Amino acid sequence: MGFIDSLRFFSSVVFFRLKAGSPRDYFGQWDSYWKTIRNTGREGEVLWDNVPERASAEDLRRFKPHMDPSLPILDLGCGNGRQSRFLARHFKKVIGADVSPAAVELARRETQDEKNLVYRVLNAAHPEEARALHEEFGDVNVYIRTVLHVVQQADRPQVSESLRILLGEKGTLYSIELSMGALAYFKTLPGDSPSGLPRLVHNVIRHGVQPIGFTEADRRRFFPESDWKVFAEGQDAVINTVPLSHGDEGRVPAFYMVAQPLLAHHAVDIATRERATA
C-alpha cells in the first residue's frame, strides 16, 4: 500500500471513528453493523461467517479435550449464530450471546432445528450482565472467535472478570483472536472500498469498530498465569474469512489460547482426586 493509499486508509478510519463516537460503545457499533446485514454465509456480507469446517471445527480440535462436556458452552460474540449451530452438534447445550440485539434476532431467525441452542444479549464489558447469565445457566465453557481483539484496553479487565464469572468453578475458556499482524495482512489484499481495504473489512470499521489485536503479551497481562491455568496457546493460527473480492478466502494471522481460572482448575483437580480415591 503506497503513500496515497495509506493516507486514504487512515483518513477513512479517522472519519468513521469520529462519526461513530467512542470505540468503547460496543453496543452502538455492533448493533449498527448487524442492522445492515442482509446476506450471510460463505457468499454473504459478514467477513468471518465462513462454514464451520473452515472455522469452529478447526478450533474444536484445540479446545474440546480441555472442556467438561457436561457443561453448556457459551459462544460469546455469536453474531448470526453459524458457529453456535455447529457447536450444538458437540455439546448438550449451547448459548449464543452477542452485544447486538440485531445479531441475536438474526441468529434466532437462522436457527431452525437446534433444540439445544438458545440466544441471549450480553455485553461482556459489564460484569453484572455476566453474573445474571451465570445465575441463569450456572458454570459454562466459553468459546470466543474474534471478540477480544476489538475490546479496548480500558475494558479488558472487566471482560476478563466477566469471563471468570461465567466460567465459575468448572468452565474452560477458548479464544482465537486477530493478532497485531491482521491489519498489515488486510492491507496487502486488493482493496475495493473507500478505505482501500477489502469491502467486507471496510464494512466493519465504518461503524466505528476499532480493532487493536490480541497477542501473547495481552494474554499475559489480562489472563496472567498467577490467576489462570493456561493449557495451550499459539501464534500459528489463522482466521479463514469468507471469499473476498479477489476470489479467495482471507487467512488472517491469529492468536489462540485455552485457559481456566486457577480456582476452577484447582476445583477440577480436587474432584478428580476424590473420584480416584472413592
C-alpha positions in Angstrom: 0.0 0.0 0.0 1.6 3.2 -1.2 1.5 6.7 0.4 -1.7 7.8 -1.2 -3.5 4.5 -0.4 -2.2 4.7 3.2 -3.4 8.3 3.5 -6.8 7.3 2.2 -7.0 4.4 4.6 -6.1 6.4 7.7 -8.4 9.3 6.7 -11.2 6.8 6.3 -10.5 5.2 9.7 -10.4 8.6 11.5 -13.6 9.8 9.8 -15.6 6.7 10.8 -14.2 6.7 14.3 -15.2 10.3 14.9 -18.6 9.7 13.3 -19.3 6.6 15.4 -18.1 8.1 18.7 -16.4 6.2 21.4 -14.6 3.0 20.4 -15.9 1.5 23.7 -19.5 1.8 22.5 -19.7 -1.9 21.6 -23.5 -2.0 21.6 -23.7 1.0 19.3 -21.0 -0.2 16.9 -22.2 -3.8 16.5 -25.9 -3.2 16.5 -25.4 -0.6 13.8 -23.3 -3.1 11.8 -25.7 -6.1 12.2 -28.7 -3.9 11.2 -27.1 -3.5 7.7 -26.6 -7.3 7.1 -28.9 -8.8 4.5 -27.0 -11.9 3.3 -25.0 -14.3 5.5 -23.0 -17.4 4.8 -19.9 -18.1 2.7 -21.1 -15.8 -0.2 -22.6 -13.2 2.2 -21.7 -9.8 3.7 -20.1 -11.0 7.0 -16.3 -11.2 6.9 -15.9 -14.1 9.4 -19.1 -16.1 8.5 -17.3 -19.0 6.9 -18.6 -22.5 7.0 -17.9 -24.3 10.4 -15.4 -26.6 8.6 -13.3 -23.6 8.0 -13.9 -22.0 11.4 -15.1 -23.6 14.7 -14.4 -27.1 13.5 -10.8 -26.2 13.4 -11.0 -24.7 16.9 -12.8 -27.7 18.3 -9.8 -29.9 18.0 -7.8 -27.5 20.2 -10.3 -26.9 23.0 -12.6 -29.9 23.3 -10.0 -32.1 25.2 -9.8 -29.4 27.9 -13.6 -28.8 28.4 -16.1 -30.5 30.7 -18.6 -31.9 28.1 -21.4 -31.9 30.7 -21.3 -28.1 30.9 -23.1 -25.8 28.4 -20.9 -23.9 26.1 -21.3 -20.2 25.6 -20.5 -18.8 22.1 -19.6 -15.2 23.1 -19.9 -12.9 20.1 -22.1 -15.3 18.3 -23.2 -12.9 15.5 -25.8 -14.7 13.3 -25.1 -18.0 15.2 -23.5 -20.1 12.4 -20.7 -21.4 14.7 -23.2 -21.8 17.6 -25.2 -24.1 15.5 -22.1 -26.2 14.7 -21.3 -26.4 18.4 -24.8 -27.6 19.1 -23.8 -30.9 17.4 -21.0 -31.4 20.0 -22.4 -30.1 23.3 -25.6 -30.9 25.1 -26.5 -27.2 25.5 -25.2 -24.1 23.7 -25.9 -20.4 24.5 -25.2 -17.9 21.7 -24.6 -14.5 23.1 -23.9 -11.1 21.4 -23.8 -7.5 22.4 -26.1 -6.7 19.5 -29.8 -7.4 19.7 -29.9 -7.2 15.9 -27.4 -10.0 15.7 -29.3 -12.1 18.2 -32.6 -11.6 16.3 -30.9 -12.7 13.1 -29.3 -15.7 14.8 -32.8 -16.8 16.1 -34.2 -16.5 12.5 -31.4 -18.6 11.0 -31.7 -21.3 13.7 -34.2 -23.9 12.7 -33.6 -27.4 14.1 -31.2 -27.0 17.0 -33.4 -27.5 20.1 -30.4 -27.4 22.4 -29.4 -23.8 21.4 -30.7 -20.6 22.9 -29.6 -17.0 22.4 -29.1 -14.1 24.8 -27.9 -10.4 24.5 -24.8 -9.9 26.6 -22.2 -7.1 26.9 -19.2 -8.8 28.4 -17.7 -5.4 29.4 -20.4 -5.3 32.1 -19.7 -8.0 34.7 -23.2 -7.6 36.2 -24.6 -8.9 32.9 -22.3 -11.9 33.1 -23.4 -12.5 36.7 -27.1 -12.5 35.6 -26.3 -15.0 32.8 -24.4 -17.2 35.3 -27.4 -17.2 37.6 -29.5 -18.5 34.7 -27.2 -21.2 33.4 -24.6 -21.9 36.0 -20.9 -22.6 35.1 -20.3 -22.7 31.3 -17.5 -23.3 28.9 -16.8 -20.2 26.8 -15.9 -20.2 23.1 -14.8 -16.8 21.6 -14.0 -16.3 18.0 -12.6 -12.8 17.3 -14.1 -10.6 20.0 -11.2 -9.7 22.4 -9.2 -8.0 19.6 -11.8 -5.2 19.3 -12.2 -4.8 23.1 -10.3 -1.6 24.1 -7.6 -1.8 26.7 -9.6 0.0 29.3 -12.4 -2.6 29.1 -10.3 -5.7 29.0 -10.1 -6.1 32.9 -13.9 -6.0 33.0 -14.2 -8.6 30.2 -11.7 -10.8 32.0 -13.8 -10.6 35.1 -17.0 -11.4 33.2 -15.3 -14.5 31.8 -14.2 -15.6 35.2 -17.8 -15.2 36.4 -19.2 -17.2 33.5 -16.7 -20.0 33.8 -17.2 -20.4 37.5 -15.5 -23.4 39.1 -15.7 -25.8 36.2 -15.7 -23.9 32.9 -12.8 -23.6 30.4 -12.2 -20.7 28.0 -11.1 -20.9 24.4 -10.4 -17.7 22.4 -9.0 -17.1 19.0 -8.3 -13.5 18.1 -6.8 -11.5 15.3 -3.2 -10.7 16.0 -1.3 -7.4 15.6 -0.4 -8.5 12.0 -4.0 -8.7 10.9 -4.2 -5.1 9.6 -0.9 -5.3 7.7 -2.2 -8.5 6.1 -5.5 -6.9 5.0 -3.6 -4.0 3.5 -1.8 -6.5 1.2 -5.1 -7.6 -0.3 -6.9 -5.9 -3.2 -9.0 -3.1 -1.9 -12.4 -2.4 -3.2 -13.7 0.2 -0.7 -13.2 3.9 0.2 -10.5 3.0 2.7 -8.6 0.8 0.3 -9.3 -2.3 2.4 -11.4 -5.3 1.2 -15.0 -4.2 1.2 -16.1 -6.6 3.9 -13.4 -5.3 6.3 -14.3 -1.7 5.5 -17.9 -2.5 6.3 -16.9 -3.3 9.8 -14.7 -0.3 10.6 -17.2 2.2 9.1 -19.4 1.5 12.1 -16.6 2.7 14.4 -15.2 -0.7 15.4 -11.5 -0.2 16.3 -9.6 -3.5 16.2 -6.4 -3.4 18.3 -5.3 -7.0 18.1 -4.7 -9.6 20.8 -1.3 -11.1 21.4 0.6 -13.4 23.8 1.6 -10.2 25.7 -2.1 -9.3 26.1 -2.8 -12.8 27.3 -0.1 -12.5 30.0 -1.5 -9.1 31.0 -5.2 -9.9 31.2 -5.0 -13.6 31.8 -1.8 -13.9 33.9 -0.6 -17.3 34.9 -0.8 -16.2 38.6 -4.6 -16.3 38.1 -5.2 -18.6 35.2 -4.1 -22.1 34.2 -3.1 -21.9 30.5 -3.5 -25.3 28.8 -2.4 -24.2 25.4 -1.7 -21.1 23.3 -0.2 -20.3 20.0 0.5 -17.6 17.4 0.4 -20.1 14.5 -3.4 -19.9 14.0 -5.4 -18.2 11.2 -9.0 -17.0 10.8 -10.4 -18.1 7.5 -12.7 -15.3 6.2 -15.4 -15.8 3.6 -14.1 -15.3 0.0 -13.2 -11.7 -0.7 -13.4 -9.7 -3.9 -10.3 -11.2 -5.3 -12.0 -14.6 -5.1 -10.0 -16.3 -2.3 -10.6 -16.5 1.4 -8.5 -14.3 3.7 -6.2 -16.2 6.0 -5.7 -13.7 8.8 -2.9 -14.1 11.4 -4.4 -15.1 14.8 -3.5 -16.0 18.4 -5.4 -18.6 20.4 -5.5 -19.7 24.0 -7.2 -22.3 26.1 -7.3 -21.3 29.8 -9.2 -21.8 33.1 -9.3 -19.6 36.2 -7.0 -21.2 38.8 -9.8 -21.5 41.3 -11.7 -23.6 38.7 -8.5 -25.6 37.8 -8.0 -26.5 41.5 -11.6 -27.5 41.9 -11.3 -29.9 38.9 -8.1 -31.4 40.4 -9.8 -31.9 43.7 -12.8 -33.6 42.1 -10.5 -35.8 40.1 -8.6 -36.9 43.2 -11.8 -37.6 45.1 -13.1 -39.8 42.3 -9.8 -41.7 42.2 -9.8 -42.4 45.9 -13.6 -43.2 46.2 
